[in-house]
């Protein structure tokens, strides 16, 4: 049954006054709510801004303006790219948002009016109406103080590591001379003690080198020097270098022929050194480690396989985080700071690649990643 509203003439003047009073109270309530919400976003402690689909700033709160030092007329209505220190970063941000991604703590650098740079974390998503891009909802958190403090720590670590490396290298040199001389003396105990001391010195030098590489990575944020080179030659060089230092494992290289790739040769060299040293560290002496590669579409898949203690599923999720180390009875006496695999992951991230692992406890591990092959490579090379 449909109930028809009473005609106005059937309602008393008092009823109409009551309804008007209710409407007025509701309007006042909504007005107060709107005022409070406007005050909340305009005067919030965290910087906020909107950017339309063309990359133009359409609104910003006072915290945003104060943080960067601009007046409203200098900021609103301008392209957001104008205030980013790294153009590739803002292009990536806008592309992701246009594709309807939500960003959480995306690292960026913003230019202030006074010429200084602020390091920020951006969290943002898009308001859409009827599938149309209206504007972003962007929150910016200033982490400049944290970044500068981290940089100071890295500088200190780099300085200390460099100072430690020099005397250690000298000590290692003397140990090797003594070891060579004692081998002829026939005293097995002295030879064994010096050999163990030499191994410990080499281990310390490797850890110091990891710290130095970490500092270089954090400061430079990695600049790639891309070049074209043959992968098997690089891998042979890596294996030769490692076997000069370590004779405890058999390292085998497997491939189906030369492949030319495009990458930063020095940094991929470092990636392979870290992966092989990691395999040595967590594998029993005299076990074999296999290095190899195979074509994977327009890329090459490079891998390092060991027959070591393996890695559980829970640890695999955090394995490439800085300073993360697997904690178990088997690893408690293993030296290291959890830097090597983090460096590998960061270098490959800059190559737009990703390090992955397949492993199970007691079943060994395989670390692998992809790199693009040289597009000018001949069909005969690609089919190998």
Buried (B, 14 or more C-beta within 10 A) or exposed (E): EEEEEEEEEEEEEEEEEEEEEEEEEEEEEEEEEEEEEEEEBEEBEBBBBBBBBEBBBBBBBBBBBEBBBBEEEEBBEBEBBEBBBBEEBBEBBBEBBEEEBEBEEBEBBBBBEEEEEBBBBBBBBBEEEEEEBBBBBBBBBBBBEEBEEBBEEBEEBBEBBEEBBEEBEEBBEEBBEBBEEBBEEEEEEBBEEBBEBBBEBBBBBBBBBBBBBBBBBBEEEBEEEEEBBBBBEBBEBBBEBBBEBBEEBEBEEEBEEEBBBBBBBEBBBBBBBBBBBBBBBBBEEEBEBBBBBBBEEEBBBBBBBBBBBBBEEEBBEEBBEBEBBBEEEBBEEEEBBBBBBBBBBBBBEBBEBEBBBBBEBEEBBBBBBBBBBBEEBEEEBBEB
